[in-house]
Amino acid sequence: MSTATPGGLGREIVLTLSGPDRRGIVHAVTGAMVGLDLNILDSQQFGDPSTGEFHLRMHLQADAPIDVDRLEAERQRLVAELGVDVDVHDPQEPHRLLIMVSRQGHVLNDLLFRVRTGQLNVVVPAVVSNHEDFRAEVEWHGIPFHHVPVTRETKPQAEARLREIIETERVETVALARYMQVLSEDLCADFPGRIINIHHSLLPSFKGARPYSQAHERGVKVIGATAHYVTSDLDEGPIIEQDFRRVDHRMSPAQLAATGAELEAMAFARALRWHVERRVVLRGRRTIVFD
């Protein structure tokens, strides 16, 4: 489907394509774009021999505002002729990102700073938390804060409230910035590829409580962080980005945790930026990430 902005486009688009590999795909796409008077700023492609699929991301620019009707006609023609999925995205349109957090604020703080300074092309219409800890900070940024407490008994009502916020605020993606509640299978299934989590390790190591104490007790030599799409399988979703750092026996659990917090913030920010810029292709349990 096309994600062109209603009412018109600016002078740039990002085109993404996925489908069965065959000869002539790049030739067909570039020919169509030349016919629309678009110039290619960047193009990346990958033919996956393990699946027989072909994936393409192309960033294009025009000298004048792009004709949405002509672009949509060409998109539909490519879909029909090549038997592929083609998406068109306006890279200037800010992505609507909902952030969820519990009681650890390092990832939230990093994201809010990046949004405020323009490092992420997103709008944060709301922050949702099951605790009140970060209300003042979030509201200082001028962002609505929603306290949605969760217990085993109230989880259905809490998720119903979350769905309401997502719909009302036209949320495109949900960022779990150290949100320490497990989402239901139904919620995960209803938002495939739209919920991203940051995990405090190189998956699947050290799940559960006190991960850095576990790492210290095991004498690990590398700690890391993993950003992944959320699925109904806890912490088993397709991985977008991982970061790591070598550590040794001299580091205390507190030092490991501080290092881990840095890695979590950096890995999550990269994953969200790639997702927002349509650099991530989600295919089953794995991802293809264009740099």
N, C-alpha and C positions, 0 to 999 in steps of 0.2 A: 504494500500500500504506500501511497505517497504521504509524506508528512509535511508537505509544503504549507507555509503559513497562510491561513485564509486571508484573501484580499490581495495577495501578491508576495513576491520574493524580492530579496535584495539582489546583490550582484554575485553572490557565491552560493554554491550548493555542495553537499556531500552526497554522492551516490554510492550505495552499497548493493552488491549482487551476490546471490548464492544459488547454486543449483547444480545439476549434472554437468560434468566437464565435457566439452566438445570443442572441436576446432572452430575458430572464428568468433569467439565471444568478445575478446578484446577489440577486434576489428569492428564488430558490429556496434559496440558501445561507443568507441571513439568516433566512429562515423556519425552516429546519431548526435553526439555532443558537438562535433564540428558543424553539423547542420543547424544546430541551435546557437551558433556563434559563441560557444563556450571554450575557454582555454583551460587546459589541464595544469593545475598547480602541483599536484602530487597524485601518484597512482601506485597502489600496491596490490599484488595478487598472489594467490596460492592455489595451486592444483593439488588436492590431497589424494595421493595414490592409494591410501588405505580405505577411502570411502568412494572414490571416483567423483568427488565433488570439486567445484571450482568456486573460489571466493574472491571478490574484488571490492576495493574501496578506492574511490576516486574523488578528489577535491577539485572543484572547477570554479572558474570565475568568468564573468561577462563584463563587457564595457558599459552595459546599460542594465536596468532592472530586468530580471528574467521573466519571460512570458510563461505564466503558470499553465495556461491551457495547452500551449505547444509542448511544454515539458511533460505534462501528464500524458499527452497523446503519444509521445515518444517512449515514455516509460511503459505504457500498456502494450505498445508494439513490440518492445524488447521482451516483455514477459511472454507474449504469445508466440513470438518467433523462436526464442531460445529455450523456452520451458523452464525459466528460472524465476526466482523472487528478486524484485528490484525495489529498493526503497530510496526515496529522495528526502533529504533533510536540510533544513536551513541552519547552518552553523552559527549564525548570529543570534538565533532565537534562544534565550536562556532556558535551560532545562529546569523543570520544577521538581525539586528534591526535598523529600520529607526526611528529617533526621530523628532517629529514636535512640535514647540513651537511658542508662540506669544510674549508677552512682560513681562511675569512673569517667572523668571528664576530659582526659587528655586528647582523645580522638575528636570529640565534639569541639573542644577549643581550637584544635588545628583546623578543622573544617570551617568553623565560623570565621577564623582569621583569613583563610584562603578565599572564602566567598566575599568577605568585606574588601579585600585588596584586589579582587578581580582575577585571582589565579585559577578559579574554577568558574566556568560560564554557567552558573546555576542561580536560581532563585529559591530560597528556602521559605516556603509559605507557612511552615509550622515546625515546631519541635515537640515530640511526644515523649513523655517519660512516665515510668511507673513510680517515680519518687519526685519530691519537690526540690531536690538539691540545687538544680541549675536554673531555676526560674529567673532569678534576678539577672544572671549573666545573659541568658537568652533574650530576655526582654530589653536589656541594655542595647542589644544589637537591633532592636526594633522588630523582633520576630515573635509571633504569638507562641505561648508555651501552654501545652495541654497536659495536665496531670491526669493520667489514666491508670489508676492502681489495678494491680492484677493479683488475684489469688486463685487457687484451684477452683473455688466455687464461682468466682466472678469472671473467669477467663472468657466465656462466650460473650458476655456483655462488653468486656473490654475490647475484644476484637471487633465487635459490631460498631463500637465507637470509633475504632481505628479506621474501619472501612468507610464510615461516614466522613471522617476528616479527609481521607484520600480522595473520595468523590467530590466533596465540596471544594477542596483546594486544587482539584485537577492535577493531582500528583502523578508524575511519570515514573519516578523511582523512589524506593524507600532505602535509606542508608541506616544500617544497624551499627551505630557508633558505640560499641560496647553495651548493647542492650541485652540484659541478662535474663531474658525470658524466651522460652521455646515457643515458636509460632506453631499454630495448629496445622495439620495436614491440609485442611480445606483452604486456609489462607494462603499457604505456599502454592497450592495448586492453582488458585485463582489469579496469582500474580507471577507467572513464570518469567524468569529473566528480568524481573523488576524489583527484586529485593536483594541487596548486597550486604554481606556481613564481613567483619574483620575478626579473625581468630588469633588468639595469642600463642601461636606456635606454627611450626611447619607441619601441617596436617599429615597424619592424624595423631600426632604425639600430644601427650599431656592434656587430655580433656578434663573438664570438671574444675573443681575448686583448687586454689593455690597452685597454679601451673608453674610459677617460677620457683616455688619451694620444691615441687616435684623435680624440676630440672636440676636444682642445686643438689638435691639428694642423689640424683642419678649421675652427677658429675658430667653433665653434658659439655660438649666442646663447641656447639653451635646452637644459638637460639634464633627464632625467627617469628614471622607473622605471615598470615595467609588471608587474602581477600578473595571471597568466593560468592557465587550466586547461592541463594538459599533455596533448598528443596525440602521435601518432607523427611529426607534422611539427614539426621542431625550432623552438621559439620562435614557433610560429604558432598556438597554441591560443587558444580564445575568451578575450577580455580581460575581466577583472572590474573592475580599477581602474588608473588611471594618475595619476601626480603629476609636477609639473615645477617648475622654477625658472629664472628668467632669469639668465644669467651673461654675462661679458664678457672682453675681452682681458687684463685685469689678473690673472685667476685662473690659477694654475699647475695642472698636472695633479693634484698632491696636493690642492689646494683643491677642484678639481672632484670628485675622488674622495670627499672628506669630505662635500661637499654631496650627492653622489649616494648615499652611504651613509645619510644622514638620510632622503632621499626613498624609498629602497628599504624601510627599516624601517617608515615611516609607511604607504606604499601597501600593503605586505604585511599589516600588522596590520588595516587597514580591510577588505581583501579577505577575510581569514580570518574576521573578525567577521561580515561580511555573509553569508558562506557558512554559518557555524555557525548564524546566526539565520534561515536559510532565506529570505534576501532576494534570492538570485540564482537566476534561471531560466535554465537552459542549454538553448539551442535551436540545434542544429547548430553553426555556426561563430561564433555571437554569443551575447551574454547580455543579459538584462533584469535590472536591479538596482533593487529598491525601496529607497528611503532610510529 
